[in-house]
Amino acid sequence: MKYAPEEVLQYISEENVKFIRLAFCDVYGRQHNIAIMASELERAFAYGIAIDASAIGGFGGEVHSDLLLHPDASTLIQLPWRPEQGSVARMFCDITYPDGRPFEADGRYILRQAVEEAAEMGVRFAIGSEMEFYLFRLDENGLPTRIPYDHAGYMDIAPEDRGENVRREICLTLEQMGIQPESSHHESGPGQNEIDFRYSDPLTAADNAVTFHAVVKTVAARNGLWADFSPKPIPDRDGNGMHINVSVKGEQGADLLPPMIAGIMEKIRDMTVFLNPCEGSYDRLGVDKAPAYITWSRENRSQLIRIPAAVGEYRRAELRSPDPMANPYLAFALVIRAALYGIRHGLTPPEAADFNIFLANADVLARYEKLPTSLREAGALARGSGFIRELIPEQIIAAYCGQK
C-alpha cells in the first residue's frame, strides 16, 4: 500500500510504531539508515533530517558536508522482525542539499531522472530482478566461513536442499512487507539460492532490491547462517548473478524491444563497471552461464541478452551480466538510458547468436565484441565514455573508476 505523509502519521499513531528508520544508499548501493523517534517524523516530512555526508562512501568531503534526508511516504514498511510493541517502520529517503537542491549523487534521484526522461518520450519501463546468493555456515565465534549450508544442486529438493525453509521464511517476510516474490529455488552452486521478483516500476524495483538484501541477511542471521551476495564467493563454483528483466511499452504500440536491446548492447561496455563493480565480478563473467561476449538470442542462456519465451505483456529482455553487488538504482538508470538511446536513434540489434557461446570455436567468437575482462578495464571504459559522463556525476565516476 502506498501512503501519503498524513496517512503515515496516522498509521504510526494507530499501530504504536515508536521508531522510524530513514533509509538511503551510498553510491555503491549499500543501505544506511538513521533511526528517529515517531514524534520527530512530522519534522522529518517538513524539513528533512540532517546527516554528515563526509562519513558516507562517495558522498563527498568535510566541506559542505551537511545533507538532508526527506522520507518518501510511499515507501513505508513495518519491519516484521522487530518487536510488535514499540515496533519499527522504514522509509526510503530522497537526499537534498540544505537549500533544497537534489543531491546529484543520490541513486534514487538519478533513477527518477531516467524514468522521467522516458515518460517525456512516451515510454514506460517495468523491471524485475533475479537475485542469487549463497548461504554459508558460521564458525564458533559467529563469523562467516566458506562452508556451504548444503551441497544440493539446481532445483533440488529436501533433504539435499537445506535452504528450503530459509527461502520460505525470506519469501513470507517479503510478503509481509508488501513485496511480492515470484519464485524461489536452489541454484547450481552448493548452498546457492535464487529468489525472483514480479515486475514493477523501476524505482520500486530498485527499492525492493535493496530491501531484499537486508531481508536475506536478516533471515540468514536468525537461522545461524551468513548470506553472501558477492559475485564469486567460491572460486571454482557458480557465481551470483542479478539478472535484470526489462519490458518496455510506447504510446503508439510500437515494438520497442529491438531498439532497446540494440541500445543496451551498444552501451554495455561503457556501463559494465556499474553493473559489475568488484574484482570478483570479472572472475564470474564468462564462466558457468555468465556471459563474456556482447550477444543476444531467444531463450539462449549463454548470451548477454536473451528474450525468454513469453508473449504480450510478459515479453521482455533479460540482461544476464550484472551481479548483486551492483547499486540497483544506478544499474536500472543506466539500462533505461541505454534503452532510450537505442529507441531515440532507431537502432537495430545485430543478428541473433542462436548457438551455445561456451561451445563455439575461436573463429566464431572472433566476430563478437567482449565485455571488459577486469575492473580496471571496465573503469577506464566508463571514465572515457561521453554517455557515462553525461549521466553519472563525477564523484560517482571517481568512486568507481578512480581519480583521473
Secondary structure as a PSIPRED ss2 file (coil, helix, strand):
# PSIPRED VFORMAT (PSIPRED V4.0)

   1 M C   1.000  0.000  0.000
   2 K C   1.000  0.000  0.000
   3 Y C   1.000  0.000  0.000
   4 A C   1.000  0.000  0.000
   5 P H   0.000  1.000  0.000
   6 E H   0.000  1.000  0.000
   7 E H   0.000  1.000  0.000
   8 V H   0.000  1.000  0.000
   9 L H   0.000  1.000  0.000
  10 Q H   0.000  1.000  0.000
  11 Y H   0.000  1.000  0.000
  12 I H   0.000  1.000  0.000
  13 S H   0.000  1.000  0.000
  14 E H   0.000  1.000  0.000
  15 E C   1.000  0.000  0.000
  16 N C   1.000  0.000  0.000
  17 V E   0.000  0.000  1.000
  18 K E   0.000  0.000  1.000
  19 F E   0.000  0.000  1.000
  20 I E   0.000  0.000  1.000
  21 R E   0.000  0.000  1.000
  22 L E   0.000  0.000  1.000
  23 A E   0.000  0.000  1.000
  24 F E   0.000  0.000  1.000
  25 C E   0.000  0.000  1.000
  26 D C   1.000  0.000  0.000
  27 V C   1.000  0.000  0.000
  28 Y C   1.000  0.000  0.000
  29 G C   1.000  0.000  0.000
  30 R C   1.000  0.000  0.000
  31 Q E   0.000  0.000  1.000
  32 H E   0.000  0.000  1.000
  33 N E   0.000  0.000  1.000
  34 I E   0.000  0.000  1.000
  35 A E   0.000  0.000  1.000
  36 I E   0.000  0.000  1.000
  37 M E   0.000  0.000  1.000
  38 A H   0.000  1.000  0.000
  39 S H   0.000  1.000  0.000
  40 E H   0.000  1.000  0.000
  41 L H   0.000  1.000  0.000
  42 E H   0.000  1.000  0.000
  43 R H   0.000  1.000  0.000
  44 A H   0.000  1.000  0.000
  45 F H   0.000  1.000  0.000
  46 A H   0.000  1.000  0.000
  47 Y H   0.000  1.000  0.000
  48 G C   1.000  0.000  0.000
  49 I E   0.000  0.000  1.000
  50 A E   0.000  0.000  1.000
  51 I E   0.000  0.000  1.000
  52 D E   0.000  0.000  1.000
  53 A H   0.000  1.000  0.000
  54 S H   0.000  1.000  0.000
  55 A H   0.000  1.000  0.000
  56 I C   1.000  0.000  0.000
  57 G C   1.000  0.000  0.000
  58 G C   1.000  0.000  0.000
  59 F C   1.000  0.000  0.000
  60 G C   1.000  0.000  0.000
  61 G C   1.000  0.000  0.000
  62 E C   1.000  0.000  0.000
  63 V C   1.000  0.000  0.000
  64 H C   1.000  0.000  0.000
  65 S C   1.000  0.000  0.000
  66 D E   0.000  0.000  1.000
  67 L E   0.000  0.000  1.000
  68 L E   0.000  0.000  1.000
  69 L E   0.000  0.000  1.000
  70 H E   0.000  0.000  1.000
  71 P E   0.000  0.000  1.000
  72 D C   1.000  0.000  0.000
  73 A H   0.000  1.000  0.000
  74 S H   0.000  1.000  0.000
  75 T H   0.000  1.000  0.000
  76 L C   1.000  0.000  0.000
  77 I E   0.000  0.000  1.000
  78 Q E   0.000  0.000  1.000
  79 L C   1.000  0.000  0.000
  80 P C   1.000  0.000  0.000
  81 W C   1.000  0.000  0.000
  82 R C   1.000  0.000  0.000
  83 P C   1.000  0.000  0.000
  84 E C   1.000  0.000  0.000
  85 Q C   1.000  0.000  0.000
  86 G C   1.000  0.000  0.000
  87 S E   0.000  0.000  1.000
  88 V E   0.000  0.000  1.000
  89 A E   0.000  0.000  1.000
  90 R E   0.000  0.000  1.000
  91 M E   0.000  0.000  1.000
  92 F E   0.000  0.000  1.000
  93 C E   0.000  0.000  1.000
  94 D E   0.000  0.000  1.000
  95 I E   0.000  0.000  1.000
  96 T E   0.000  0.000  1.000
  97 Y C   1.000  0.000  0.000
  98 P C   1.000  0.000  0.000
  99 D C   1.000  0.000  0.000
 100 G C   1.000  0.000  0.000
 101 R C   1.000  0.000  0.000
 102 P E   0.000  0.000  1.000
 103 F C   1.000  0.000  0.000
 104 E C   1.000  0.000  0.000
 105 A C   1.000  0.000  0.000
 106 D C   1.000  0.000  0.000
 107 G H   0.000  1.000  0.000
 108 R H   0.000  1.000  0.000
 109 Y H   0.000  1.000  0.000
 110 I H   0.000  1.000  0.000
 111 L H   0.000  1.000  0.000
 112 R H   0.000  1.000  0.000
 113 Q H   0.000  1.000  0.000
 114 A H   0.000  1.000  0.000
 115 V H   0.000  1.000  0.000
 116 E H   0.000  1.000  0.000
 117 E H   0.000  1.000  0.000
 118 A H   0.000  1.000  0.000
 119 A H   0.000  1.000  0.000
 120 E H   0.000  1.000  0.000
 121 M C   1.000  0.000  0.000
 122 G C   1.000  0.000  0.000
 123 V E   0.000  0.000  1.000
 124 R E   0.000  0.000  1.000
 125 F E   0.000  0.000  1.000
 126 A E   0.000  0.000  1.000
 127 I E   0.000  0.000  1.000
 128 G E   0.000  0.000  1.000
 129 S E   0.000  0.000  1.000
 130 E E   0.000  0.000  1.000
 131 M E   0.000  0.000  1.000
 132 E E   0.000  0.000  1.000
 133 F E   0.000  0.000  1.000
 134 Y E   0.000  0.000  1.000
 135 L E   0.000  0.000  1.000
 136 F E   0.000  0.000  1.000
 137 R E   0.000  0.000  1.000
 138 L E   0.000  0.000  1.000
 139 D C   1.000  0.000  0.000
 140 E C   1.000  0.000  0.000
 141 N C   1.000  0.000  0.000
 142 G C   1.000  0.000  0.000
 143 L C   1.000  0.000  0.000
 144 P E   0.000  0.000  1.000
 145 T E   0.000  0.000  1.000
 146 R E   0.000  0.000  1.000
 147 I E   0.000  0.000  1.000
 148 P E   0.000  0.000  1.000
 149 Y C   1.000  0.000  0.000
 150 D C   1.000  0.000  0.000
 151 H C   1.000  0.000  0.000
 152 A C   1.000  0.000  0.000
 153 G C   1.000  0.000  0.000
 154 Y C   1.000  0.000  0.000
 155 M C   1.000  0.000  0.000
 156 D C   1.000  0.000  0.000
 157 I C   1.000  0.000  0.000
 158 A C   1.000  0.000  0.000
 159 P C   1.000  0.000  0.000
 160 E C   1.000  0.000  0.000
 161 D C   1.000  0.000  0.000
 162 R C   1.000  0.000  0.000
 163 G C   1.000  0.000  0.000
 164 E H   0.000  1.000  0.000
 165 N H   0.000  1.000  0.000
 166 V H   0.000  1.000  0.000
 167 R H   0.000  1.000  0.000
 168 R H   0.000  1.000  0.000
 169 E H   0.000  1.000  0.000
 170 I H   0.000  1.000  0.000
 171 C H   0.000  1.000  0.000
 172 L H   0.000  1.000  0.000
 173 T H   0.000  1.000  0.000
 174 L H   0.000  1.000  0.000
 175 E H   0.000  1.000  0.000
 176 Q H   0.000  1.000  0.000
 177 M C   1.000  0.000  0.000
 178 G C   1.000  0.000  0.000
 179 I C   1.000  0.000  0.000
 180 Q C   1.000  0.000  0.000
 181 P E   0.000  0.000  1.000
 182 E E   0.000  0.000  1.000
 183 S E   0.000  0.000  1.000
 184 S E   0.000  0.000  1.000
 185 H E   0.000  0.000  1.000
 186 H E   0.000  0.000  1.000
 187 E C   1.000  0.000  0.000
 188 S C   1.000  0.000  0.000
 189 G C   1.000  0.000  0.000
 190 P C   1.000  0.000  0.000
 191 G C   1.000  0.000  0.000
 192 Q E   0.000  0.000  1.000
 193 N E   0.000  0.000  1.000
 194 E E   0.000  0.000  1.000
 195 I E   0.000  0.000  1.000
 196 D E   0.000  0.000  1.000
 197 F E   0.000  0.000  1.000
 198 R C   1.000  0.000  0.000
 199 Y C   1.000  0.000  0.000
 200 S E   0.000  0.000  1.000
 201 D C   1.000  0.000  0.000
 202 P H   0.000  1.000  0.000
 203 L H   0.000  1.000  0.000
 204 T H   0.000  1.000  0.000
 205 A H   0.000  1.000  0.000
 206 A H   0.000  1.000  0.000
 207 D H   0.000  1.000  0.000
 208 N H   0.000  1.000  0.000
 209 A H   0.000  1.000  0.000
 210 V H   0.000  1.000  0.000
 211 T H   0.000  1.000  0.000
 212 F H   0.000  1.000  0.000
 213 H H   0.000  1.000  0.000
 214 A H   0.000  1.000  0.000
 215 V H   0.000  1.000  0.000
 216 V H   0.000  1.000  0.000
 217 K H   0.000  1.000  0.000
 218 T H   0.000  1.000  0.000
 219 V H   0.000  1.000  0.000
 220 A H   0.000  1.000  0.000
 221 A H   0.000  1.000  0.000
 222 R H   0.000  1.000  0.000
 223 N C   1.000  0.000  0.000
 224 G C   1.000  0.000  0.000
 225 L E   0.000  0.000  1.000
 226 W E   0.000  0.000  1.000
 227 A E   0.000  0.000  1.000
 228 D E   0.000  0.000  1.000
 229 F C   1.000  0.000  0.000
 230 S C   1.000  0.000  0.000
 231 P C   1.000  0.000  0.000
 232 K C   1.000  0.000  0.000
 233 P C   1.000  0.000  0.000
 234 I C   1.000  0.000  0.000
 235 P C   1.000  0.000  0.000
 236 D C   1.000  0.000  0.000
 237 R C   1.000  0.000  0.000
 238 D C   1.000  0.000  0.000
 239 G C   1.000  0.000  0.000
 240 N C   1.000  0.000  0.000
 241 G C   1.000  0.000  0.000
 242 M E   0.000  0.000  1.000
 243 H E   0.000  0.000  1.000
 244 I E   0.000  0.000  1.000
 245 N E   0.000  0.000  1.000
 246 V E   0.000  0.000  1.000
 247 S E   0.000  0.000  1.000
 248 V E   0.000  0.000  1.000
 249 K E   0.000  0.000  1.000
 250 G E   0.000  0.000  1.000
 251 E C   1.000  0.000  0.000
 252 Q C   1.000  0.000  0.000
 253 G C   1.000  0.000  0.000
 254 A C   1.000  0.000  0.000
 255 D C   1.000  0.000  0.000
 256 L C   1.000  0.000  0.000
 257 L H   0.000  1.000  0.000
 258 P H   0.000  1.000  0.000
 259 P H   0.000  1.000  0.000
 260 M H   0.000  1.000  0.000
 261 I H   0.000  1.000  0.000
 262 A H   0.000  1.000  0.000
 263 G H   0.000  1.000  0.000
 264 I H   0.000  1.000  0.000
 265 M H   0.000  1.000  0.000
 266 E H   0.000  1.000  0.000
 267 K H   0.000  1.000  0.000
 268 I H   0.000  1.000  0.000
 269 R H   0.000  1.000  0.000
 270 D H   0.000  1.000  0.000
 271 M H   0.000  1.000  0.000
 272 T H   0.000  1.000  0.000
 273 V H   0.000  1.000  0.000
 274 F H   0.000  1.000  0.000
 275 L H   0.000  1.000  0.000
 276 N C   1.000  0.000  0.000
 277 P C   1.000  0.000  0.000
 278 C C   1.000  0.000  0.000
 279 E C   1.000  0.000  0.000
 280 G C   1.000  0.000  0.000
 281 S H   0.000  1.000  0.000
 282 Y H   0.000  1.000  0.000
 283 D H   0.000  1.000  0.000
 284 R H   0.000  1.000  0.000
 285 L C   1.000  0.000  0.000
 286 G C   1.000  0.000  0.000
 287 V C   1.000  0.000  0.000
 288 D C   1.000  0.000  0.000
 289 K C   1.000  0.000  0.000
 290 A C   1.000  0.000  0.000
 291 P C   1.000  0.000  0.000
 292 A C   1.000  0.000  0.000
 293 Y E   0.000  0.000  1.000
 294 I C   1.000  0.000  0.000
 295 T C   1.000  0.000  0.000
 296 W E   0.000  0.000  1.000
 297 S E   0.000  0.000  1.000
 298 R E   0.000  0.000  1.000
 299 E C   1.000  0.000  0.000
 300 N C   1.000  0.000  0.000
 301 R C   1.000  0.000  0.000
 302 S C   1.000  0.000  0.000
 303 Q C   1.000  0.000  0.000
 304 L C   1.000  0.000  0.000
 305 I E   0.000  0.000  1.000
 306 R E   0.000  0.000  1.000
 307 I E   0.000  0.000  1.000
 308 P C   1.000  0.000  0.000
 309 A C   1.000  0.000  0.000
 310 A C   1.000  0.000  0.000
 311 V C   1.000  0.000  0.000
 312 G H   0.000  1.000  0.000
 313 E H   0.000  1.000  0.000
 314 Y H   0.000  1.000  0.000
 315 R C   1.000  0.000  0.000
 316 R C   1.000  0.000  0.000
 317 A E   0.000  0.000  1.000
 318 E E   0.000  0.000  1.000
 319 L E   0.000  0.000  1.000
 320 R C   1.000  0.000  0.000
 321 S C   1.000  0.000  0.000
 322 P C   1.000  0.000  0.000
 323 D C   1.000  0.000  0.000
 324 P C   1.000  0.000  0.000
 325 M C   1.000  0.000  0.000
 326 A C   1.000  0.000  0.000
 327 N C   1.000  0.000  0.000
 328 P H   0.000  1.000  0.000
 329 Y H   0.000  1.000  0.000
 330 L H   0.000  1.000  0.000
 331 A H   0.000  1.000  0.000
 332 F H   0.000  1.000  0.000
 333 A H   0.000  1.000  0.000
 334 L H   0.000  1.000  0.000
 335 V H   0.000  1.000  0.000
 336 I H   0.000  1.000  0.000
 337 R H   0.000  1.000  0.000
 338 A H   0.000  1.000  0.000
 339 A H   0.000  1.000  0.000
 340 L H   0.000  1.000  0.000
 341 Y H   0.000  1.000  0.000
 342 G H   0.000  1.000  0.000
 343 I H   0.000  1.000  0.000
 344 R H   0.000  1.000  0.000
 345 H C   1.000  0.000  0.000
 346 G C   1.000  0.000  0.000
 347 L C   1.000  0.000  0.000
 348 T C   1.000  0.000  0.000
 349 P C   1.000  0.000  0.000
 350 P C   1.000  0.000  0.000
 351 E C   1.000  0.000  0.000
 352 A C   1.000  0.000  0.000
 353 A C   1.000  0.000  0.000
 354 D C   1.000  0.000  0.000
 355 F C   1.000  0.000  0.000
 356 N C   1.000  0.000  0.000
 357 I H   0.000  1.000  0.000
 358 F H   0.000  1.000  0.000
 359 L H   0.000  1.000  0.000
 360 A C   1.000  0.000  0.000
 361 N C   1.000  0.000  0.000
 362 A H   0.000  1.000  0.000
 363 D H   0.000  1.000  0.000
 364 V H   0.000  1.000  0.000
 365 L H   0.000  1.000  0.000
 366 A C   1.000  0.000  0.000
 367 R C   1.000  0.000  0.000
 368 Y C   1.000  0.000  0.000
 369 E C   1.000  0.000  0.000
 370 K E   0.000  0.000  1.000
 371 L C   1.000  0.000  0.000
 372 P C   1.000  0.000  0.000
 373 T C   1.000  0.000  0.000
 374 S C   1.000  0.000  0.000
 375 L H   0.000  1.000  0.000
 376 R H   0.000  1.000  0.000
 377 E H   0.000  1.000  0.000
 378 A H   0.000  1.000  0.000
 379 G H   0.000  1.000  0.000
 380 A H   0.000  1.000  0.000
 381 L H   0.000  1.000  0.000
 382 A H   0.000  1.000  0.000
 383 R H   0.000  1.000  0.000
 384 G C   1.000  0.000  0.000
 385 S C   1.000  0.000  0.000
 386 G H   0.000  1.000  0.000
 387 F H   0.000  1.000  0.000
 388 I H   0.000  1.000  0.000
 389 R H   0.000  1.000  0.000
 390 E H   0.000  1.000  0.000
 391 L H   0.000  1.000  0.000
 392 I C   1.000  0.000  0.000
 393 P C   1.000  0.000  0.000
 394 E H   0.000  1.000  0.000
 395 Q H   0.000  1.000  0.000
 396 I H   0.000  1.000  0.000
 397 I H   0.000  1.000  0.000
 398 A H   0.000  1.000  0.000
 399 A H   0.000  1.000  0.000
 400 Y H   0.000  1.000  0.000
 401 C H   0.000  1.000  0.000
 402 G C   1.000  0.000  0.000
 403 Q C   1.000  0.000  0.000
 404 K C   1.000  0.000  0.000
